[in-house]
Amino acid sequence: MQTENIFIVHPANEEQANALTAFIKALKIKFEVMTEKSYNPEFVAKIQESRAQYQEGNYTRIDKEDLQEFLGL
């Protein structure tokens, strides 16, 4: 039986990471280790700023029929 559950864990150190790996292997559970860093903090800040601007009503709405003109096409 396969479930749709996905568990994301964040070990604080190498010891915890090794213990989790051993535990998961012992249970014969398929797993993968991702070593990618999270998003660039500057990028995250820009996204958060954009969301705040939208919430404040600081955005431009373009109607579909005006889109090509807006894009200069």
C-alpha angles and dihedrals in degrees: 000000000000122000129204093227118124120193120202116193129183111205112202096216145006093269092058092045091053092047092050092048092051092047094050092046091050090055090048091235119160110241143159132209118222116201097181117125120237121262120303107272091227090055092048090050091053092051092048090049091051091050091050091050090051092049089052090052094250100140141097122243117210121195116226093246090054096047098096092049091048090052092046094242 
